[in-house]
Amino acid sequence: TQLLEQSPQFLSIQEGENLTVYCNSSSVFSSLQWYRQEPGEGPVLLVTVVTGGEVKKLKRLTFQFGDARKDSSLHITAAQPGDTGLYLCAGADNQGGKLIFGQGTELSVKP
Amino acid sequence: NAGVTQTPKFQVLKTGQSMTLQCAQDMNHEYMSWYRQDPGMGLRLIHYSVGAGITDQGEVPNGYNVSRSTTEDFPLRLLSAAPSQTSVYFCASSYGKPPPSYEQYFGPGTRLTVT
């Protein structure tokens, strides 16, 4: 069974700080996605990484896929209160057809 | 486009009752799926469908049934509700099945409480 472990589960920081969220597995994934979810809503896709070692940037967010395609990280620079939410990583299982989610990281950015 | 719609938004059931959670999408997506979200457990796949007439089980299918008679609709049925099925349920759709990197579009969720 492929599993994705996210850390930390909870993160509370002040506006302007930097942070990194990790998504780790012992299995290889063909692609990894990062979603953001706000209270009372469904998750929304932020990015997909496909190639080992790939780095993608979305404004102040930097996403990296590990060389071995077993892990990924999300780095936020100068966090803002609008970044508050639940961040979820998700990997496509090797047999196809299923998306496996990590437990999520709940981020709170205080002004 | 309305995207992915789910009804109802909230539901309270008594143990043993049955109900159907509705999900519809207007994006002509082939792939649809149902997840449940519980605190600290992320999203867990219940059932999914790669096209009309084709369904398959996910990680936690017990106690749930699905069918896919049209491309647009993918209802989730609880035959005999149990307190362990108290959760938030999300329906999602995408152009194709993962992989590769097809974006999943999620509905707003149904919050179900079973007493």
Interface residues (C-beta under 8 A of the other chain):
Chain A: L4 Q6 Q9 S30 S31 Q33 Y35 G40 E41 G42 P43 V44 L45 T48 V50 L88 A90 A92 D93 G96 G97 K98 L99 I100 F101 G102 Q103 G104
Chain B: V4 S33 Y35 G40 M41 G42 L43 R44 L45 Y48 V50 D56 G58 E59 F90 A92 K97 P98 P99 P100 S101 E103 Q104 F106 G107 P108 G109
